[in-house]
Amino acid sequence: MITKEKKAGAIKQLARSKDDVGSPEVQVSILTARIKELTEHTKQNKHDFMAKRGLMQMVGQRKKLLKYLEKTNFEAYKTTISALGLRK
């Protein structure tokens, strides 16, 4: 479970404005933070299959959001990828 501080940091990292919490860039940033945290959990708990399933769903959702962002705003897509350290 991601803490409020980590979520606020993820939002602040890529927010378009001060009140932005729903743009695709912010959603990808939050998902990335959750994925990193859940990845560490699954490394320690190899038989937690529900966590693995949730992890795969989050990865799929992030992939869809990045695909949408790439189609609609390529510059924002490039900055999001570079800021989060994702590869494409």
PyMOL Python script that loads the backbone (N, CA, C, O; Angstrom):
from pymol import cmd

cmd.read_pdbstr("""\
ATOM      1  N   MET A   1       0.834  -1.179   0.000  1.00  0.00           N
ATOM      2  CA  MET A   1       0.000   0.000   0.000  1.00  0.00           C
ATOM      3  C   MET A   1       0.879   1.243   0.000  1.00  0.00           C
ATOM      4  O   MET A   1       1.772   1.389   0.835  1.00  0.00           O
ATOM      5  N   ILE A   2       0.619   2.116  -0.928  1.00  0.00           N
ATOM      6  CA  ILE A   2       1.415   3.328  -1.064  1.00  0.00           C
ATOM      7  C   ILE A   2       0.962   4.350  -0.002  1.00  0.00           C
ATOM      8  O   ILE A   2      -0.230   4.495   0.269  1.00  0.00           O
ATOM      9  N   THR A   3       1.925   5.039   0.581  1.00  0.00           N
ATOM     10  CA  THR A   3       1.602   6.024   1.612  1.00  0.00           C
ATOM     11  C   THR A   3       1.162   7.342   0.979  1.00  0.00           C
ATOM     12  O   THR A   3       1.378   7.575  -0.210  1.00  0.00           O
ATOM     13  N   LYS A   4       0.547   8.193   1.781  1.00  0.00           N
ATOM     14  CA  LYS A   4       0.081   9.486   1.283  1.00  0.00           C
ATOM     15  C   LYS A   4       1.246  10.346   0.806  1.00  0.00           C
ATOM     16  O   LYS A   4       1.132  11.077  -0.178  1.00  0.00           O
ATOM     17  N   GLU A   5       2.372  10.248   1.520  1.00  0.00           N
ATOM     18  CA  GLU A   5       3.528  11.065   1.156  1.00  0.00           C
ATOM     19  C   GLU A   5       4.106  10.637  -0.193  1.00  0.00           C
ATOM     20  O   GLU A   5       4.467  11.476  -1.018  1.00  0.00           O
ATOM     21  N   LYS A   6       4.188   9.316  -0.407  1.00  0.00           N
ATOM     22  CA  LYS A   6       4.714   8.828  -1.688  1.00  0.00           C
ATOM     23  C   LYS A   6       3.774   9.192  -2.836  1.00  0.00           C
ATOM     24  O   LYS A   6       4.221   9.547  -3.927  1.00  0.00           O
ATOM     25  N   LYS A   7       2.473   9.100  -2.580  1.00  0.00           N
ATOM     26  CA  LYS A   7       1.505   9.441  -3.614  1.00  0.00           C
ATOM     27  C   LYS A   7       1.579  10.934  -3.934  1.00  0.00           C
ATOM     28  O   LYS A   7       1.524  11.325  -5.100  1.00  0.00           O
ATOM     29  N   ALA A   8       1.703  11.760  -2.907  1.00  0.00           N
ATOM     30  CA  ALA A   8       1.809  13.203  -3.128  1.00  0.00           C
ATOM     31  C   ALA A   8       3.087  13.539  -3.891  1.00  0.00           C
ATOM     32  O   ALA A   8       3.082  14.430  -4.741  1.00  0.00           O
ATOM     33  N   GLY A   9       4.169  12.843  -3.599  1.00  0.00           N
ATOM     34  CA  GLY A   9       5.415  13.058  -4.333  1.00  0.00           C
ATOM     35  C   GLY A   9       5.295  12.650  -5.789  1.00  0.00           C
ATOM     36  O   GLY A   9       5.825  13.321  -6.675  1.00  0.00           O
ATOM     37  N   ALA A  10       4.591  11.538  -6.039  1.00  0.00           N
ATOM     38  CA  ALA A  10       4.386  11.080  -7.413  1.00  0.00           C
ATOM     39  C   ALA A  10       3.520  12.066  -8.184  1.00  0.00           C
ATOM     40  O   ALA A  10       3.745  12.308  -9.369  1.00  0.00           O
ATOM     41  N   ILE A  11       2.524  12.634  -7.501  1.00  0.00           N
ATOM     42  CA  ILE A  11       1.656  13.609  -8.157  1.00  0.00           C
ATOM     43  C   ILE A  11       2.427  14.887  -8.459  1.00  0.00           C
ATOM     44  O   ILE A  11       2.309  15.446  -9.549  1.00  0.00           O
ATOM     45  N   LYS A  12       3.212  15.344  -7.498  1.00  0.00           N
ATOM     46  CA  LYS A  12       3.957  16.592  -7.661  1.00  0.00           C
ATOM     47  C   LYS A  12       5.001  16.486  -8.775  1.00  0.00           C
ATOM     48  O   LYS A  12       5.333  17.479  -9.421  1.00  0.00           O
ATOM     49  N   GLN A  13       5.509  15.279  -8.991  1.00  0.00           N
ATOM     50  CA  GLN A  13       6.584  15.088  -9.970  1.00  0.00           C
ATOM     51  C   GLN A  13       6.146  15.432 -11.388  1.00  0.00           C
ATOM     52  O   GLN A  13       6.920  16.027 -12.138  1.00  0.00           O
ATOM     53  N   LEU A  14       4.920  15.071 -11.773  1.00  0.00           N
ATOM     54  CA  LEU A  14       4.502  15.263 -13.162  1.00  0.00           C
ATOM     55  C   LEU A  14       3.198  16.033 -13.335  1.00  0.00           C
ATOM     56  O   LEU A  14       2.613  16.005 -14.418  1.00  0.00           O
ATOM     57  N   ALA A  15       2.730  16.720 -12.297  1.00  0.00           N
ATOM     58  CA  ALA A  15       1.464  17.439 -12.397  1.00  0.00           C
ATOM     59  C   ALA A  15       1.578  18.610 -13.359  1.00  0.00           C
ATOM     60  O   ALA A  15       2.595  19.302 -13.402  1.00  0.00           O
ATOM     61  N   ARG A  16       0.528  18.817 -14.123  1.00  0.00           N
ATOM     62  CA  ARG A  16       0.493  19.931 -15.074  1.00  0.00           C
ATOM     63  C   ARG A  16       0.271  21.246 -14.345  1.00  0.00           C
ATOM     64  O   ARG A  16       0.833  22.277 -14.717  1.00  0.00           O
ATOM     65  N   SER A  17      -0.554  21.203 -13.303  1.00  0.00           N
ATOM     66  CA  SER A  17      -0.815  22.390 -12.498  1.00  0.00           C
ATOM     67  C   SER A  17      -0.850  21.984 -11.028  1.00  0.00           C
ATOM     68  O   SER A  17      -0.629  20.821 -10.689  1.00  0.00           O
ATOM     69  N   LYS A  18      -1.129  22.945 -10.168  1.00  0.00           N
ATOM     70  CA  LYS A  18      -1.116  22.680  -8.723  1.00  0.00           C
ATOM     71  C   LYS A  18      -2.215  21.703  -8.314  1.00  0.00           C
ATOM     72  O   LYS A  18      -2.022  20.897  -7.404  1.00  0.00           O
ATOM     73  N   ASP A  19      -3.369  21.772  -8.984  1.00  0.00           N
ATOM     74  CA  ASP A  19      -4.514  20.944  -8.611  1.00  0.00           C
ATOM     75  C   ASP A  19      -4.664  19.694  -9.471  1.00  0.00           C
ATOM     76  O   ASP A  19      -5.669  18.992  -9.358  1.00  0.00           O
ATOM     77  N   ASP A  20      -3.711  19.410 -10.305  1.00  0.00           N
ATOM     78  CA  ASP A  20      -3.804  18.275 -11.234  1.00  0.00           C
ATOM     79  C   ASP A  20      -3.580  16.956 -10.504  1.00  0.00           C
ATOM     80  O   ASP A  20      -2.510  16.724  -9.942  1.00  0.00           O
ATOM     81  N   VAL A  21      -4.600  16.089 -10.514  1.00  0.00           N
ATOM     82  CA  VAL A  21      -4.455  14.755  -9.940  1.00  0.00           C
ATOM     83  C   VAL A  21      -4.966  13.669 -10.877  1.00  0.00           C
ATOM     84  O   VAL A  21      -4.910  12.490 -10.528  1.00  0.00           O
ATOM     85  N   GLY A  22      -5.461  14.033 -12.055  1.00  0.00           N
ATOM     86  CA  GLY A  22      -6.067  13.036 -12.919  1.00  0.00           C
ATOM     87  C   GLY A  22      -5.524  12.956 -14.324  1.00  0.00           C
ATOM     88  O   GLY A  22      -6.017  12.159 -15.123  1.00  0.00           O
ATOM     89  N   SER A  23      -4.532  13.746 -14.654  1.00  0.00           N
ATOM     90  CA  SER A  23      -3.993  13.685 -16.007  1.00  0.00           C
ATOM     91  C   SER A  23      -3.281  12.349 -16.219  1.00  0.00           C
ATOM     92  O   SER A  23      -2.860  11.723 -15.246  1.00  0.00           O
ATOM     93  N   PRO A  24      -3.139  11.907 -17.444  1.00  0.00           N
ATOM     94  CA  PRO A  24      -2.489  10.625 -17.699  1.00  0.00           C
ATOM     95  C   PRO A  24      -1.064  10.550 -17.149  1.00  0.00           C
ATOM     96  O   PRO A  24      -0.624   9.495 -16.692  1.00  0.00           O
ATOM     97  N   GLU A  25      -0.350  11.673 -17.194  1.00  0.00           N
ATOM     98  CA  GLU A  25       1.015  11.674 -16.667  1.00  0.00           C
ATOM     99  C   GLU A  25       1.027  11.375 -15.173  1.00  0.00           C
ATOM    100  O   GLU A  25       1.860  10.606 -14.694  1.00  0.00           O
ATOM    101  N   VAL A  26       0.105  11.983 -14.444  1.00  0.00           N
ATOM    102  CA  VAL A  26       0.024  11.770 -13.001  1.00  0.00           C
ATOM    103  C   VAL A  26      -0.426  10.350 -12.694  1.00  0.00           C
ATOM    104  O   VAL A  26       0.093   9.721 -11.773  1.00  0.00           O
ATOM    105  N   GLN A  27      -1.385   9.841 -13.456  1.00  0.00           N
ATOM    106  CA  GLN A  27      -1.850   8.476 -13.243  1.00  0.00           C
ATOM    107  C   GLN A  27      -0.728   7.467 -13.470  1.00  0.00           C
ATOM    108  O   GLN A  27      -0.597   6.497 -12.724  1.00  0.00           O
ATOM    109  N   VAL A  28       0.073   7.699 -14.493  1.00  0.00           N
ATOM    110  CA  VAL A  28       1.209   6.807 -14.761  1.00  0.00           C
ATOM    111  C   VAL A  28       2.227   6.900 -13.631  1.00  0.00           C
ATOM    112  O   VAL A  28       2.805   5.888 -13.233  1.00  0.00           O
ATOM    113  N   SER A  29       2.448   8.091 -13.117  1.00  0.00           N
ATOM    114  CA  SER A  29       3.397   8.273 -12.027  1.00  0.00           C
ATOM    115  C   SER A  29       2.944   7.542 -10.763  1.00  0.00           C
ATOM    116  O   SER A  29       3.751   6.889 -10.102  1.00  0.00           O
ATOM    117  N   ILE A  30       1.674   7.645 -10.429  1.00  0.00           N
ATOM    118  CA  ILE A  30       1.135   6.952  -9.258  1.00  0.00           C
ATOM    119  C   ILE A  30       1.215   5.445  -9.446  1.00  0.00           C
ATOM    120  O   ILE A  30       1.614   4.720  -8.534  1.00  0.00           O
ATOM    121  N   LEU A  31       0.836   4.975 -10.630  1.00  0.00           N
ATOM    122  CA  LEU A  31       0.908   3.535 -10.904  1.00  0.00           C
ATOM    123  C   LEU A  31       2.335   3.023 -10.816  1.00  0.00           C
ATOM    124  O   LEU A  31       2.565   1.915 -10.330  1.00  0.00           O
ATOM    125  N   THR A  32       3.292   3.808 -11.277  1.00  0.00           N
ATOM    126  CA  THR A  32       4.689   3.396 -11.216  1.00  0.00           C
ATOM    127  C   THR A  32       5.148   3.248  -9.771  1.00  0.00           C
ATOM    128  O   THR A  32       5.865   2.305  -9.437  1.00  0.00           O
ATOM    129  N   ALA A  33       4.739   4.171  -8.923  1.00  0.00           N
ATOM    130  CA  ALA A  33       5.097   4.067  -7.505  1.00  0.00           C
ATOM    131  C   ALA A  33       4.467   2.831  -6.870  1.00  0.00           C
ATOM    132  O   ALA A  33       5.112   2.133  -6.087  1.00  0.00           O
ATOM    133  N   ARG A  34       3.214   2.563  -7.206  1.00  0.00           N
ATOM    134  CA  ARG A  34       2.540   1.376  -6.663  1.00  0.00           C
ATOM    135  C   ARG A  34       3.177   0.092  -7.188  1.00  0.00           C
ATOM    136  O   ARG A  34       3.307  -0.883  -6.448  1.00  0.00           O
ATOM    137  N   ILE A  35       3.571   0.089  -8.452  1.00  0.00           N
ATOM    138  CA  ILE A  35       4.192  -1.093  -9.057  1.00  0.00           C
ATOM    139  C   ILE A  35       5.526  -1.389  -8.391  1.00  0.00           C
ATOM    140  O   ILE A  35       5.838  -2.545  -8.104  1.00  0.00           O
ATOM    141  N   LYS A  36       6.314  -0.346  -8.146  1.00  0.00           N
ATOM    142  CA  LYS A  36       7.612  -0.555  -7.488  1.00  0.00           C
ATOM    143  C   LYS A  36       7.430  -1.156  -6.100  1.00  0.00           C
ATOM    144  O   LYS A  36       8.165  -2.062  -5.707  1.00  0.00           O
ATOM    145  N   GLU A  37       6.451  -0.650  -5.363  1.00  0.00           N
ATOM    146  CA  GLU A  37       6.213  -1.154  -4.016  1.00  0.00           C
ATOM    147  C   GLU A  37       5.710  -2.595  -4.035  1.00  0.00           C
ATOM    148  O   GLU A  37       6.137  -3.415  -3.222  1.00  0.00           O
ATOM    149  N   LEU A  38       4.812  -2.901  -4.952  1.00  0.00           N
ATOM    150  CA  LEU A  38       4.265  -4.250  -5.032  1.00  0.00           C
ATOM    151  C   LEU A  38       5.293  -5.238  -5.571  1.00  0.00           C
ATOM    152  O   LEU A  38       5.239  -6.422  -5.237  1.00  0.00           O
ATOM    153  N   THR A  39       6.216  -4.781  -6.391  1.00  0.00           N
ATOM    154  CA  THR A  39       7.281  -5.645  -6.891  1.00  0.00           C
ATOM    155  C   THR A  39       8.155  -6.121  -5.739  1.00  0.00           C
ATOM    156  O   THR A  39       8.526  -7.294  -5.679  1.00  0.00           O
ATOM    157  N   GLU A  40       8.482  -5.218  -4.831  1.00  0.00           N
ATOM    158  CA  GLU A  40       9.270  -5.603  -3.658  1.00  0.00           C
ATOM    159  C   GLU A  40       8.512  -6.613  -2.801  1.00  0.00           C
ATOM    160  O   GLU A  40       9.111  -7.545  -2.264  1.00  0.00           O
ATOM    161  N   HIS A  41       7.207  -6.435  -2.672  1.00  0.00           N
ATOM    162  CA  HIS A  41       6.394  -7.365  -1.889  1.00  0.00           C
ATOM    163  C   HIS A  41       6.397  -8.763  -2.517  1.00  0.00           C
ATOM    164  O   HIS A  41       6.530  -9.766  -1.815  1.00  0.00           O
ATOM    165  N   THR A  42       6.250  -8.816  -3.839  1.00  0.00           N
ATOM    166  CA  THR A  42       6.196 -10.123  -4.490  1.00  0.00           C
ATOM    167  C   THR A  42       7.552 -10.824  -4.500  1.00  0.00           C
ATOM    168  O   THR A  42       7.615 -12.051  -4.580  1.00  0.00           O
ATOM    169  N   LYS A  43       8.638 -10.051  -4.418  1.00  0.00           N
ATOM    170  CA  LYS A  43       9.950 -10.691  -4.322  1.00  0.00           C
ATOM    171  C   LYS A  43      10.103 -11.405  -2.981  1.00  0.00           C
ATOM    172  O   LYS A  43      10.722 -12.467  -2.906  1.00  0.00           O
ATOM    173  N   GLN A  44       9.541 -10.824  -1.925  1.00  0.00           N
ATOM    174  CA  GLN A  44       9.638 -11.427  -0.602  1.00  0.00           C
ATOM    175  C   GLN A  44       8.602 -12.527  -0.398  1.00  0.00           C
ATOM    176  O   GLN A  44       8.855 -13.488   0.329  1.00  0.00           O
ATOM    177  N   ASN A  45       7.439 -12.396  -1.033  1.00  0.00           N
ATOM    178  CA  ASN A  45       6.336 -13.348  -0.863  1.00  0.00           C
ATOM    179  C   ASN A  45       6.021 -13.999  -2.204  1.00  0.00           C
ATOM    180  O   ASN A  45       5.094 -13.587  -2.901  1.00  0.00           O
ATOM    181  N   LYS A  46       6.788 -15.003  -2.554  1.00  0.00           N
ATOM    182  CA  LYS A  46       6.686 -15.608  -3.879  1.00  0.00           C
ATOM    183  C   LYS A  46       5.355 -16.317  -4.120  1.00  0.00           C
ATOM    184  O   LYS A  46       4.945 -16.470  -5.271  1.00  0.00           O
ATOM    185  N   HIS A  47       4.681 -16.747  -3.071  1.00  0.00           N
ATOM    186  CA  HIS A  47       3.430 -17.495  -3.239  1.00  0.00           C
ATOM    187  C   HIS A  47       2.188 -16.626  -3.083  1.00  0.00           C
ATOM    188  O   HIS A  47       1.082 -17.155  -2.979  1.00  0.00           O
ATOM    189  N   ASP A  48       2.344 -15.324  -3.065  1.00  0.00           N
ATOM    190  CA  ASP A  48       1.210 -14.409  -2.990  1.00  0.00           C
ATOM    191  C   ASP A  48       0.717 -14.141  -4.412  1.00  0.00           C
ATOM    192  O   ASP A  48       1.092 -13.152  -5.042  1.00  0.00           O
ATOM    193  N   PHE A  49      -0.126 -15.042  -4.896  1.00  0.00           N
ATOM    194  CA  PHE A  49      -0.547 -14.985  -6.291  1.00  0.00           C
ATOM    195  C   PHE A  49      -1.538 -13.856  -6.557  1.00  0.00           C
ATOM    196  O   PHE A  49      -1.603 -13.342  -7.673  1.00  0.00           O
ATOM    197  N   MET A  50      -2.308 -13.467  -5.547  1.00  0.00           N
ATOM    198  CA  MET A  50      -3.228 -12.355  -5.747  1.00  0.00           C
ATOM    199  C   MET A  50      -2.462 -11.034  -5.905  1.00  0.00           C
ATOM    200  O   MET A  50      -2.880 -10.154  -6.658  1.00  0.00           O
ATOM    201  N   ALA A  51      -1.357 -10.907  -5.199  1.00  0.00           N
ATOM    202  CA  ALA A  51      -0.533  -9.709  -5.361  1.00  0.00           C
ATOM    203  C   ALA A  51       0.095  -9.692  -6.757  1.00  0.00           C
ATOM    204  O   ALA A  51       0.200  -8.638  -7.384  1.00  0.00           O
ATOM    205  N   LYS A  52       0.505 -10.854  -7.232  1.00  0.00           N
ATOM    206  CA  LYS A  52       1.072 -10.931  -8.580  1.00  0.00           C
ATOM    207  C   LYS A  52       0.023 -10.567  -9.625  1.00  0.00           C
ATOM    208  O   LYS A  52       0.323  -9.897 -10.613  1.00  0.00           O
ATOM    209  N   ARG A  53      -1.205 -11.015  -9.398  1.00  0.00           N
ATOM    210  CA  ARG A  53      -2.286 -10.703 -10.331  1.00  0.00           C
ATOM    211  C   ARG A  53      -2.552  -9.202 -10.337  1.00  0.00           C
ATOM    212  O   ARG A  53      -2.705  -8.599 -11.400  1.00  0.00           O
ATOM    213  N   GLY A  54      -2.605  -8.603  -9.161  1.00  0.00           N
ATOM    214  CA  GLY A  54      -2.808  -7.157  -9.072  1.00  0.00           C
ATOM    215  C   GLY A  54      -1.680  -6.387  -9.719  1.00  0.00           C
ATOM    216  O   GLY A  54      -1.901  -5.358 -10.358  1.00  0.00           O
ATOM    217  N   LEU A  55      -0.470  -6.891  -9.551  1.00  0.00           N
ATOM    218  CA  LEU A  55       0.699  -6.264 -10.170  1.00  0.00           C
ATOM    219  C   LEU A  55       0.577  -6.287 -11.686  1.00  0.00           C
ATOM    220  O   LEU A  55       0.846  -5.286 -12.349  1.00  0.00           O
ATOM    221  N   MET A  56       0.179  -7.409 -12.226  1.00  0.00           N
ATOM    222  CA  MET A  56       0.033  -7.516 -13.681  1.00  0.00           C
ATOM    223  C   MET A  56      -1.085  -6.600 -14.190  1.00  0.00           C
ATOM    224  O   MET A  56      -0.972  -6.038 -15.280  1.00  0.00           O
ATOM    225  N   GLN A  57      -2.154  -6.446 -13.416  1.00  0.00           N
ATOM    226  CA  GLN A  57      -3.228  -5.534 -13.821  1.00  0.00           C
ATOM    227  C   GLN A  57      -2.739  -4.091 -13.832  1.00  0.00           C
ATOM    228  O   GLN A  57      -3.082  -3.322 -14.730  1.00  0.00           O
ATOM    229  N   MET A  58      -1.936  -3.724 -12.832  1.00  0.00           N
ATOM    230  CA  MET A  58      -1.405  -2.357 -12.788  1.00  0.00           C
ATOM    231  C   MET A  58      -0.456  -2.103 -13.954  1.00  0.00           C
ATOM    232  O   MET A  58      -0.475  -1.024 -14.547  1.00  0.00           O
ATOM    233  N   VAL A  59       0.365  -3.079 -14.282  1.00  0.00           N
ATOM    234  CA  VAL A  59       1.286  -2.930 -15.405  1.00  0.00           C
ATOM    235  C   VAL A  59       0.502  -2.753 -16.703  1.00  0.00           C
ATOM    236  O   VAL A  59       0.869  -1.932 -17.544  1.00  0.00           O
ATOM    237  N   GLY A  60      -0.572  -3.519 -16.868  1.00  0.00           N
ATOM    238  CA  GLY A  60      -1.417  -3.389 -18.057  1.00  0.00           C
ATOM    239  C   GLY A  60      -2.091  -2.033 -18.129  1.00  0.00           C
ATOM    240  O   GLY A  60      -2.169  -1.432 -19.201  1.00  0.00           O
ATOM    241  N   GLN A  61      -2.582  -1.545 -16.993  1.00  0.00           N
ATOM    242  CA  GLN A  61      -3.223  -0.228 -16.962  1.00  0.00           C
ATOM    243  C   GLN A  61      -2.226   0.867 -17.303  1.00  0.00           C
ATOM    244  O   GLN A  61      -2.548   1.793 -18.046  1.00  0.00           O
ATOM    245  N   ARG A  62      -1.013   0.765 -16.763  1.00  0.00           N
ATOM    246  CA  ARG A  62       0.017   1.761 -17.066  1.00  0.00           C
ATOM    247  C   ARG A  62       0.371   1.721 -18.547  1.00  0.00           C
ATOM    248  O   ARG A  62       0.588   2.762 -19.168  1.00  0.00           O
ATOM    249  N   LYS A  63       0.429   0.528 -19.106  1.00  0.00           N
ATOM    250  CA  LYS A  63       0.741   0.381 -20.531  1.00  0.00           C
ATOM    251  C   LYS A  63      -0.324   1.050 -21.398  1.00  0.00           C
ATOM    252  O   LYS A  63      -0.005   1.706 -22.389  1.00  0.00           O
ATOM    253  N   LYS A  64      -1.593   0.879 -21.017  1.00  0.00           N
ATOM    254  CA  LYS A  64      -2.684   1.502 -21.764  1.00  0.00           C
ATOM    255  C   LYS A  64      -2.617   3.024 -21.668  1.00  0.00           C
ATOM    256  O   LYS A  64      -2.810   3.724 -22.662  1.00  0.00           O
ATOM    257  N   LEU A  65      -2.343   3.531 -20.469  1.00  0.00           N
ATOM    258  CA  LEU A  65      -2.249   4.979 -20.295  1.00  0.00           C
ATOM    259  C   LEU A  65      -1.086   5.560 -21.093  1.00  0.00           C
ATOM    260  O   LEU A  65      -1.208   6.633 -21.684  1.00  0.00           O
ATOM    261  N   LEU A  66       0.036   4.855 -21.108  1.00  0.00           N
ATOM    262  CA  LEU A  66       1.185   5.334 -21.879  1.00  0.00           C
ATOM    263  C   LEU A  66       0.898   5.300 -23.381  1.00  0.00           C
ATOM    264  O   LEU A  66       1.332   6.186 -24.118  1.00  0.00           O
ATOM    265  N   LYS A  67       0.174   4.290 -23.828  1.00  0.00           N
ATOM    266  CA  LYS A  67      -0.187   4.203 -25.239  1.00  0.00           C
ATOM    267  C   LYS A  67      -1.104   5.359 -25.633  1.00  0.00           C
ATOM    268  O   LYS A  67      -0.950   5.945 -26.704  1.00  0.00           O
ATOM    269  N   TYR A  68      -2.060   5.681 -24.756  1.00  0.00           N
ATOM    270  CA  TYR A  68      -2.948   6.812 -24.993  1.00  0.00           C
ATOM    271  C   TYR A  68      -2.160   8.120 -25.030  1.00  0.00           C
ATOM    272  O   TYR A  68      -2.362   8.958 -25.908  1.00  0.00           O
ATOM    273  N   LEU A  69      -1.265   8.276 -24.067  1.00  0.00           N
ATOM    274  CA  LEU A  69      -0.470   9.500 -23.995  1.00  0.00           C
ATOM    275  C   LEU A  69       0.427   9.647 -25.218  1.00  0.00           C
ATOM    276  O   LEU A  69       0.640  10.758 -25.703  1.00  0.00           O
ATOM    277  N   GLU A  70       0.951   8.536 -25.715  1.00  0.00           N
ATOM    278  CA  GLU A  70       1.805   8.572 -26.900  1.00  0.00           C
ATOM    279  C   GLU A  70       1.015   9.023 -28.122  1.00  0.00           C
ATOM    280  O   GLU A  70       1.528   9.772 -28.954  1.00  0.00           O
ATOM    281  N   LYS A  71      -0.233   8.569 -28.233  1.00  0.00           N
ATOM    282  CA  LYS A  71      -1.053   8.955 -29.375  1.00  0.00           C
ATOM    283  C   LYS A  71      -1.500  10.404 -29.316  1.00  0.00           C
ATOM    284  O   LYS A  71      -1.548  11.080 -30.343  1.00  0.00           O
ATOM    285  N   THR A  72      -1.830  10.889 -28.119  1.00  0.00           N
ATOM    286  CA  THR A  72      -2.424  12.216 -28.019  1.00  0.00           C
ATOM    287  C   THR A  72      -1.407  13.337 -27.835  1.00  0.00           C
ATOM    288  O   THR A  72      -1.571  14.416 -28.405  1.00  0.00           O
ATOM    289  N   ASN A  73      -0.355  13.096 -27.043  1.00  0.00           N
ATOM    290  CA  ASN A  73       0.605  14.161 -26.746  1.00  0.00           C
ATOM    291  C   ASN A  73       1.995  13.533 -26.635  1.00  0.00           C
ATOM    292  O   ASN A  73       2.411  13.121 -25.552  1.00  0.00           O
ATOM    293  N   PHE A  74       2.695  13.464 -27.735  1.00  0.00           N
ATOM    294  CA  PHE A  74       3.971  12.750 -27.775  1.00  0.00           C
ATOM    295  C   PHE A  74       5.040  13.411 -26.912  1.00  0.00           C
ATOM    296  O   PHE A  74       5.861  12.717 -26.313  1.00  0.00           O
ATOM    297  N   GLU A  75       5.041  14.729 -26.838  1.00  0.00           N
ATOM    298  CA  GLU A  75       6.038  15.420 -26.011  1.00  0.00           C
ATOM    299  C   GLU A  75       5.854  15.087 -24.536  1.00  0.00           C
ATOM    300  O   GLU A  75       6.827  14.840 -23.824  1.00  0.00           O
ATOM    301  N   ALA A  76       4.603  15.081 -24.080  1.00  0.00           N
ATOM    302  CA  ALA A  76       4.324  14.720 -22.681  1.00  0.00           C
ATOM    303  C   ALA A  76       4.695  13.267 -22.433  1.00  0.00           C
ATOM    304  O   ALA A  76       5.159  12.915 -21.349  1.00  0.00           O
ATOM    305  N   TYR A  77       4.491  12.428 -23.435  1.00  0.00           N
ATOM    306  CA  TYR A  77       4.861  11.014 -23.327  1.00  0.00           C
ATOM    307  C   TYR A  77       6.370  10.872 -23.118  1.00  0.00           C
ATOM    308  O   TYR A  77       6.813  10.125 -22.246  1.00  0.00           O
ATOM    309  N   LYS A  78       7.151  11.588 -23.917  1.00  0.00           N
ATOM    310  CA  LYS A  78       8.614  11.503 -23.800  1.00  0.00           C
ATOM    311  C   LYS A  78       9.100  12.003 -22.447  1.00  0.00           C
ATOM    312  O   LYS A  78       9.980  11.393 -21.839  1.00  0.00           O
ATOM    313  N   THR A  79       8.531  13.110 -21.969  1.00  0.00           N
ATOM    314  CA  THR A  79       8.960  13.625 -20.665  1.00  0.00           C
ATOM    315  C   THR A  79       8.549  12.693 -19.536  1.00  0.00           C
ATOM    316  O   THR A  79       9.281  12.550 -18.557  1.00  0.00           O
ATOM    317  N   THR A  80       7.393  12.060 -19.656  1.00  0.00           N
ATOM    318  CA  THR A  80       6.938  11.120 -18.625  1.00  0.00           C
ATOM    319  C   THR A  80       7.852   9.912 -18.572  1.00  0.00           C
ATOM    320  O   THR A  80       8.257   9.481 -17.492  1.00  0.00           O
ATOM    321  N   ILE A  81       8.176   9.370 -19.725  1.00  0.00           N
ATOM    322  CA  ILE A  81       9.051   8.203 -19.795  1.00  0.00           C
ATOM    323  C   ILE A  81      10.415   8.507 -19.190  1.00  0.00           C
ATOM    324  O   ILE A  81      10.951   7.714 -18.416  1.00  0.00           O
ATOM    325  N   SER A  82      10.968   9.653 -19.544  1.00  0.00           N
ATOM    326  CA  SER A  82      12.302   9.996 -19.041  1.00  0.00           C
ATOM    327  C   SER A  82      12.280  10.325 -17.545  1.00  0.00           C
ATOM    328  O   SER A  82      13.217   9.983 -16.825  1.00  0.00           O
ATOM    329  N   ALA A  83      11.216  10.985 -17.074  1.00  0.00           N
ATOM    330  CA  ALA A  83      11.142  11.358 -15.662  1.00  0.00           C
ATOM    331  C   ALA A  83      10.990  10.141 -14.767  1.00  0.00           C
ATOM    332  O   ALA A  83      11.520  10.116 -13.656  1.00  0.00           O
ATOM    333  N   LEU A  84      10.277   9.140 -15.238  1.00  0.00           N
ATOM    334  CA  LEU A  84      10.031   7.948 -14.420  1.00  0.00           C
ATOM    335  C   LEU A  84      11.073   6.849 -14.641  1.00  0.00           C
ATOM    336  O   LEU A  84      11.104   5.861 -13.907  1.00  0.00           O
ATOM    337  N   GLY A  85      11.906   7.019 -15.630  1.00  0.00           N
ATOM    338  CA  GLY A  85      12.938   6.016 -15.901  1.00  0.00           C
ATOM    339  C   GLY A  85      12.390   4.747 -16.523  1.00  0.00           C
ATOM    340  O   GLY A  85      12.923   3.659 -16.307  1.00  0.00           O
ATOM    341  N   LEU A  86      11.316   4.890 -17.302  1.00  0.00           N
ATOM    342  CA  LEU A  86      10.732   3.731 -17.978  1.00  0.00           C
ATOM    343  C   LEU A  86      11.379   3.569 -19.331  1.00  0.00           C
ATOM    344  O   LEU A  86      11.910   4.529 -19.890  1.00  0.00           O
ATOM    345  N   ARG A  87      11.341   2.385 -19.852  1.00  0.00           N
ATOM    346  CA  ARG A  87      11.918   2.166 -21.176  1.00  0.00           C
ATOM    347  C   ARG A  87      10.822   1.860 -22.168  1.00  0.00           C
ATOM    348  O   ARG A  87       9.792   1.282 -21.824  1.00  0.00           O
ATOM    349  N   LYS A  88      11.055   2.252 -23.392  1.00  0.00           N
ATOM    350  CA  LYS A  88      10.096   2.008 -24.448  1.00  0.00           C
ATOM    351  C   LYS A  88      10.837   1.704 -25.714  1.00  0.00           C
ATOM    352  O   LYS A  88      10.216   1.463 -26.749  1.00  0.00           O
TER     353      LYS A  88
END
""", "prot")
cmd.dss("prot")
cmd.show_as("cartoon", "prot")
cmd.util.cbc("prot")
cmd.orient("prot")
